[in-house]
């Protein structure tokens, strides 16, 4: 994969871009541009987190694994955030595992360096704490969404979120993975995806999703997509892309 060195001057990761220029430039010598490839594991549950990652156009899944080996996604990280939150909270291990779901570039940093920057206080600490609050709000909203909303609404919400963070209407996702994400059987995803496809909102072919009618997909989604996007914008000052313009 070809890596764009210009990302150091103009980071497309929104969390890095939200830092004051002087603070970001202080981090640049400690940043390494890396390629994340499916199904690379960035950290395992219970093991030390040695590096944090700020994705560009890649997407990382955060999953919890049960005793019987079954897994459920509890979060995704793309260009809006950072992989490795436990590091800044004072602990280098967690019960979750992170792995690459969509390949792409990312900025890698030694976990100890980021922790030292966080402990120094100032704008970086404030920004990262706001990011933690935004992620907490997303987790809380998603928990309620999974309990109260239909599968079609949840699927629409999740596809919109992925599209917004990857800044693309076309992305690779298998129905098997979507089923793991939403915590349902693959047959349920097939039915829900078929409903959205027949309505002309999406197309699905050989592991690729293409959003065809975003306006209708937003109308089908529950309010959770809007709530989560608004909270990230409020806490982090991240301007939404044109895809979410109607909500702000």
N, C-alpha and C positions, 0 to 999 in steps of 0.2 A: 504494500500500500504506500502511495506517495504521501509524504507528510509536508504540510505547508508551514514553512519556517516563519511566515508572516504572522502566525498565531501568537508569537511572543510579543509583537508590537500591538496587535489588535486582537485580543483574545475573544473568541466567539462564545466561550463559556460565560454565561451571564453573571455567575457569581464572581469570577475574576474581573470581569468588565465593570462590575458595580463597585470595586475597590477604588479609593482615591489613587490617582496616577502615581504619586510618590510611594505609596504603600505597595502597589503592584510591582513597580520597578524594583523595589527591594526584594521581592520574591523571585523575580525573573532568574537570577543566578542559580536558584534552587529548583527551578522547574525543568522537567525533561519531557520533551514531546515524544509520545510513544504511540504505537499502534495496538489497539485492543481487538482481539480476534475471537470469534465464537469457537468454543464455549469456554474461553479462558476464565479461570477462577482468580479473583483479585484478593479475596481472603476467605478462609474457612471458619466455620463456627468454632469457637473455643481456642483458636490459634491467634497469636499476636498479629496485629495489623501493623505492618512495617512501612507501608506507603499509602498515601491518599491520592485520589484521582479526580480531576476536573474534566469530565467528558466534553468533547466537541460535538460531532455528529454520531457518536456511538451511544448505545443505551445499555445500562447495567441493571440487572435484576437483583433485588435483595429478597432472599427466600428463607423460610423457616422449614426445617426438616423434622418430621415426627419419628417416633421410635420404629414405626413400621416401614419407614423409608419414604412415605408420601411427603410431598412438598407443597407449599403454598407461597405465592409471591406476596410480600408485605410492602413492597415499594419498588419504584423504578427511579433511576437517576440518569439524566441526560445533560444537555447543555445548560440546564437551569441550576445545577448544583454540584455536589461533591460526594464522592464515595469514601466513607471512613469517618462518619460523624463521631463514633465512640472515642476517637483520638482526642478531640477537643473537649470531651466531657470527662476526661481524666482516666479513661480505661482503654486499653489497646485490644481488648477482646470483646466478643459479643456472641449471642446465641444464633445469629443469622450468618448466612453465606452469601457472598456476592459473586456473580459471574456475568460475563458479557453475553448479551442477547442479540445485539445488533453491532456489527463491527464498525470501527471508525477510530479517529484519533482522540487522544486525551492528553492532558498535562498531568505528569506524575510528580509527586513531591515526597520527600522523606517525612514520615509521620512526626519525628522528633522536632524537625524544623518548624512544621506548622504549629505544633503544640507550644513551642517557645514563642512564636509570633502571637499566638492567642493569649498566652499568659502575660505578654507585655502590655496588654490592654489596647486602648485606642480604637481606631475605626475598624480594623480587621476583626477584633474581638466582637464589637457591636454587630457588624455585618453577619458574622458566623452564628451569633446567638439568634439573630433575626431569622436566619436560614433554618436553624433548629426548630424555632417556633413555627415556621411555615410548614416544615415537614411534619411536625406534631399535628398541626391543623389538618393536613392532608390525610394522615393516618386516621384521625378521629372521624373525619367526614367519610372516608372510604369504609370504615367499620359500619357506620350508620347506613351508608349506601347499600352495602352488601346485605344488610338485614331488611331494608325497607323497600328497595326498588326492584323492578323486574329485570330479568336477564337482558332484554333488549336495551333497556335504559342504561344498564351498567356497561354493556358492550359498547354502546355509542359513546358514553362518557370516557371509557378507557381509550378507544380509538382516537377520539379528539385530543386527549391528553398526550398520547404518543405523537400524533401529528404535530401538535403545537411545539413539543420539545425537540423533535427532530427537524422541525421546520420543513416538513415535506408531506405531501398528500399520498405518497406511495412508499411503502416500507415492507420489509420481509417479516412475516409472522405466520407461524403454523397454527392450525386449529388446536393441536395438542397443547402448544404453549399457552394459547389464550385460555384454554380450559383450566390449566394449572393456575393461571393468574386469577381467574374469576372464581376458582374453587368449585367448579361444576364439571359434570361429565362432558366428554367431547361431543356426544350426541346433542347436548343442550346448546353448545356453541354452534354446531352445524345448523340447527333450527333457527337460532337467533340471527346468525350471519345470513342465512337464506332469506329471512324476513327483510333485513336491511338491503340485501342485494335486489330482491324483487321490487322493492320500493324505489330502486335507482339511487340509493344513497352511497353504496359501496360496490366494488367488484372484488372478487376473491379468486385468484388463479395461481395454482402451484406455489402456495406459500407466500404469496404477495397480496397485500391489501392496498386498494386504491380508493381513496375517498372521492366520489363523483359529485355529490351534492352536499356540501358542508352545511348549508343553511338548514336543510331538512334533518341532517344528522344532529345538529345542535338542538333542533326542536324536539327530536326524539329522546335526546339525552335528558337525564334528570338534572336538577339544579346543582348537583355536586360539582360538575365541571366548572360552572361559573364561580361557585363559592371558592374552590381551590385556586383558580386562576387569579381571582380578586385578591386573595390573601397573599399569594406570592408577590403580586404587584405592590400591595400596600406595605408589606414588611421589608421588601428588598429594593423597591424602587425600580423593578424591572418592567420596562415597557413591553406590553404584549405585542406579538406579531399581528399582522393584519388579519390573521385567522381568528383572533379573539377580539377584534376591535369593537364589535357590537356590545360587548359586555362592560366596557369601561367608559 
